Amino acid sequence: MQVTSEQRLDDGVRERAFTLGDIPGFLWTPESASASAPVPLILLGHPTLGLARMYSRLVDRARHSAAQGFATATIELPGCGERPRWPAMEQTRAELRRTLQAGEPVGDELVDALILPLVDTAVPEWQAALDTLLALPEVGGPVGYSGGVISIGIRLAAVDPRIAAAGLFAGSYVPRTTFQEARQITIPLHVLLQWDDEGNDRQAALDLFDAFGSKEKTLEANMGGHTGVPPFAGEAAARFFTRHLK
């Protein structure tokens, strides 16, 4: 891990921009984090918009988590931001846009082409980042995953036993194989669903929640579109992670 920049935010949170090979990322740690008192870690998932566009929302989530005593980290997704272009993925996204503009249904084949290559590439990168982050003296377990892309969070929780709890954001296309992986999940889950999300198949999100194998799973559904998540939803997620990571 090569730290490329470092600063203290006005609330004392330490922000480090880093690279792992050609993968950019950020690590945020609270003032309380030290080698003698390592803090739990939450991985911040995000959509495929690039870290630069998502930065303000990510740092806001990081600040709130730091106030609860958590370190947080995120990495750039494949083909996004400053990472090398992914022509096949760009072509698939263009096909999705054409399908939506034509008012046609988004079929399973297109969903698979859109999501599965991303998941197959991103999850090992998240695991490599986790290897490096947990080697830092001020960062310890247990580890949580928070956010989207929901299929990435599901795969990561299914294959990596270091993930102890997950807060997932419903609202992206989900391949059928992801439903099968969801049945393998047994860790505590907190799933956030915007009831009127214009880009989300509500019934598919409910079916996915039903598929999770966890004995403790909570679905929080709020009225409003994709960007209308109420502030108190974050408070509920914070209580969830405090309950399971501390």
C-alpha positions as CSV (number, residue, x, y, z in Angstrom):
1,M,0.0,0.0,0.0
2,Q,1.5,3.3,-1.1
3,V,0.1,6.4,0.6
4,T,-0.2,9.2,-1.9
5,S,-1.6,11.9,0.3
6,E,-2.7,12.4,3.9
7,Q,-4.7,15.0,5.8
8,R,-6.6,15.5,9.0
9,L,-10.2,16.5,8.5
10,D,-11.7,19.2,10.8
11,D,-13.1,16.6,13.1
12,G,-9.8,14.9,13.6
13,V,-10.4,12.0,11.2
14,R,-7.2,10.9,9.5
15,E,-7.7,10.5,5.7
16,R,-5.1,8.6,3.7
17,A,-5.4,8.3,-0.1
18,F,-3.5,5.2,-1.3
19,T,-2.8,2.9,-4.2
20,L,-2.6,-0.8,-4.3
21,G,-0.9,-1.4,-7.6
22,D,-3.0,0.6,-10.0
23,I,-6.1,0.6,-7.7
24,P,-6.7,3.9,-5.9
25,G,-8.4,4.0,-2.5
26,F,-9.0,5.9,0.7
27,L,-8.6,4.9,4.4
28,W,-10.2,7.0,7.1
29,T,-9.4,6.4,10.8
30,P,-10.7,8.1,14.0
31,E,-8.4,9.9,16.4
32,S,-8.8,7.0,18.8
33,A,-7.2,4.5,16.4
34,S,-3.7,3.4,17.5
35,A,-1.5,0.3,17.7
36,S,-2.5,-0.2,21.3
37,A,-6.2,0.3,20.5
38,P,-6.9,-0.9,17.0
39,V,-10.5,-0.2,15.7
40,P,-12.9,-2.3,13.7
41,L,-13.0,-1.7,10.0
42,I,-16.0,-1.1,7.6
43,L,-15.5,-1.4,3.9
44,L,-17.5,1.2,2.0
45,G,-19.1,-0.1,-1.1
46,H,-20.3,2.4,-3.8
47,P,-21.8,2.5,-7.3
48,T,-19.8,2.5,-10.5
49,L,-19.6,6.3,-10.7
50,G,-15.9,6.7,-9.7
51,L,-14.3,7.8,-6.4
52,A,-14.0,11.4,-7.5
53,R,-17.8,11.7,-8.0
54,M,-18.6,9.7,-4.9
55,Y,-16.0,11.4,-2.6
56,S,-18.3,13.8,-0.8
57,R,-20.8,11.0,0.1
58,L,-18.0,8.6,1.0
59,V,-16.3,11.0,3.3
60,D,-19.6,11.8,5.0
61,R,-20.2,8.1,5.7
62,A,-16.6,7.8,6.9
63,R,-17.0,10.7,9.3
64,H,-20.1,9.2,10.8
65,S,-18.4,5.9,11.2
66,A,-15.4,7.4,12.8
67,A,-17.6,9.1,15.4
68,Q,-18.8,5.6,16.3
69,G,-15.2,4.4,16.6
70,F,-14.8,2.7,13.2
71,A,-12.1,2.9,10.5
72,T,-13.5,2.9,7.0
73,A,-11.9,2.2,3.6
74,T,-12.8,2.0,0.0
75,I,-11.2,1.3,-3.4
76,E,-12.0,2.3,-7.0
77,L,-14.0,-0.3,-8.9
78,P,-12.6,-1.9,-12.1
79,G,-13.1,0.2,-15.2
80,C,-14.1,3.3,-13.2
81,G,-12.5,6.6,-12.3
82,E,-8.8,6.8,-13.1
83,R,-8.5,3.1,-13.7
84,P,-7.9,1.7,-17.2
85,R,-11.0,1.7,-19.4
86,W,-12.9,-1.6,-19.7
87,P,-14.3,-1.6,-23.3
88,A,-16.5,-4.7,-22.8
89,M,-18.1,-3.2,-19.8
90,E,-18.6,0.1,-21.5
91,Q,-20.3,-1.7,-24.4
92,T,-22.6,-3.5,-22.0
93,R,-23.6,-0.3,-20.2
94,A,-24.3,1.3,-23.6
95,E,-26.6,-1.7,-24.4
96,L,-28.3,-1.2,-21.1
97,R,-28.9,2.5,-21.9
98,R,-30.4,1.6,-25.3
99,T,-32.6,-1.0,-23.7
100,L,-34.0,1.4,-21.1
101,Q,-34.5,4.2,-23.6
102,A,-36.5,1.8,-25.8
103,G,-38.6,0.9,-22.8
104,E,-37.7,-2.8,-23.2
105,P,-37.2,-5.2,-20.3
106,V,-33.7,-5.8,-19.0
107,G,-33.1,-9.5,-19.5
108,D,-31.1,-11.9,-17.5
109,E,-28.4,-12.2,-20.1
110,L,-27.8,-8.4,-20.1
111,V,-27.8,-8.3,-16.3
112,D,-25.2,-11.1,-16.2
113,A,-23.0,-9.4,-18.7
114,L,-23.3,-6.1,-16.7
115,I,-22.7,-7.4,-13.2
116,L,-20.9,-10.7,-13.1
117,P,-17.6,-9.6,-14.7
118,L,-17.6,-6.7,-12.3
119,V,-18.1,-8.9,-9.3
120,D,-15.6,-11.5,-10.5
121,T,-12.9,-8.8,-10.8
122,A,-13.8,-6.6,-7.9
123,V,-14.2,-9.1,-5.1
124,P,-10.6,-10.4,-5.2
125,E,-9.4,-6.8,-5.2
126,W,-11.5,-6.0,-2.1
127,Q,-9.9,-9.1,-0.5
128,A,-6.4,-8.0,-1.4
129,A,-7.2,-4.5,0.0
130,L,-8.5,-6.1,3.2
131,D,-5.3,-8.2,3.6
132,T,-3.3,-4.9,3.5
133,L,-5.6,-2.9,5.7
134,L,-5.7,-5.5,8.4
135,A,-1.9,-5.5,8.5
136,L,-1.9,-1.9,9.7
137,P,-1.4,-1.8,13.5
138,E,-4.3,0.7,14.1
139,V,-6.9,-1.3,12.2
140,G,-8.3,-4.6,13.5
141,G,-11.3,-6.8,13.2
142,P,-14.1,-7.5,13.1
143,V,-14.9,-6.3,9.6
144,G,-18.1,-5.0,8.1
145,Y,-19.2,-4.2,4.5
146,S,-21.5,-1.3,3.9
147,G,-23.2,-0.2,0.7
148,G,-23.4,-1.4,-2.9
149,V,-23.0,-2.8,-5.5
150,I,-25.1,-5.3,-3.7
151,S,-23.9,-8.2,-5.7
152,I,-20.3,-7.4,-4.8
153,G,-21.2,-7.2,-1.1
154,I,-23.0,-10.6,-1.3
155,R,-20.1,-12.3,-3.1
156,L,-17.6,-10.9,-0.6
157,A,-19.6,-12.0,2.4
158,A,-20.1,-15.4,0.9
159,V,-16.4,-16.1,0.2
160,D,-14.5,-14.1,2.9
161,P,-15.1,-15.2,6.5
162,R,-13.5,-12.0,7.8
163,I,-16.8,-10.1,6.9
164,A,-18.8,-10.3,10.2
165,A,-21.8,-8.1,9.3
166,A,-23.1,-6.3,6.2
167,G,-25.3,-3.3,5.5
168,L,-26.4,-3.6,1.9
169,F,-28.0,-1.0,-0.3
170,A,-30.7,-2.4,-2.6
171,G,-31.0,-0.7,-5.9
172,S,-28.9,-2.4,-8.6
173,Y,-29.5,-5.2,-11.1
174,V,-29.0,-8.7,-9.5
175,P,-28.0,-11.8,-11.5
176,R,-29.8,-15.0,-10.8
177,T,-26.5,-16.6,-9.5
178,T,-26.4,-13.9,-6.8
179,F,-29.7,-15.2,-5.4
180,Q,-27.9,-18.6,-5.0
181,E,-25.0,-16.9,-3.3
182,A,-27.4,-15.0,-1.0
183,R,-28.6,-18.3,0.4
184,Q,-25.1,-19.0,1.7
185,I,-25.0,-15.8,3.7
186,T,-25.4,-16.4,7.4
187,I,-23.9,-13.2,8.9
188,P,-26.2,-10.5,10.3
189,L,-27.6,-8.2,7.6
190,H,-29.2,-4.8,7.4
191,V,-30.7,-4.1,4.0
192,L,-31.8,-0.6,3.0
193,L,-34.5,-0.3,0.3
194,Q,-35.9,2.9,-1.2
195,W,-39.5,1.9,-1.9
196,D,-39.9,4.2,-5.0
197,D,-36.4,3.8,-6.4
198,E,-36.9,4.3,-10.1
199,G,-34.0,2.2,-11.1
200,N,-34.7,-0.7,-8.8
201,D,-37.0,-3.7,-9.3
202,R,-38.7,-3.6,-5.9
203,Q,-40.0,-7.2,-6.1
204,A,-36.6,-8.5,-7.0
205,A,-35.1,-6.7,-4.0
206,L,-37.7,-8.3,-1.7
207,D,-37.1,-11.7,-3.2
208,L,-33.4,-11.3,-2.7
209,F,-33.9,-10.3,1.0
210,D,-36.1,-13.4,1.4
211,A,-33.3,-15.5,-0.1
212,F,-30.6,-14.5,2.4
213,G,-29.8,-17.4,4.8
214,S,-29.1,-15.2,7.8
215,K,-31.0,-15.8,10.9
216,E,-30.7,-12.1,11.8
217,K,-31.6,-9.9,8.8
218,T,-33.4,-6.6,8.8
219,L,-35.1,-4.8,5.9
220,E,-35.5,-1.1,6.3
221,A,-37.8,0.3,3.6
222,N,-38.4,4.0,3.2
223,M,-40.6,6.0,0.8
224,G,-38.8,7.9,-1.9
225,G,-36.5,7.6,-4.8
226,H,-32.9,6.4,-5.1
227,T,-31.4,9.7,-3.7
228,G,-34.1,10.3,-1.1
229,V,-32.6,8.2,1.7
230,P,-33.7,9.8,5.0
231,P,-30.9,10.8,7.5
232,F,-32.3,8.5,10.2
233,A,-31.5,5.5,7.9
234,G,-27.8,6.1,8.5
235,E,-28.4,6.2,12.3
236,A,-30.1,2.7,12.1
237,A,-27.1,1.4,10.1
238,A,-24.7,2.8,12.6
239,R,-26.5,1.1,15.4
240,F,-26.4,-2.2,13.5
241,F,-22.6,-2.0,13.0
242,T,-22.1,-1.0,16.6
243,R,-24.1,-4.0,17.7
244,H,-22.1,-6.5,15.6
245,L,-18.6,-5.1,15.3
246,K,-18.0,-3.9,18.9
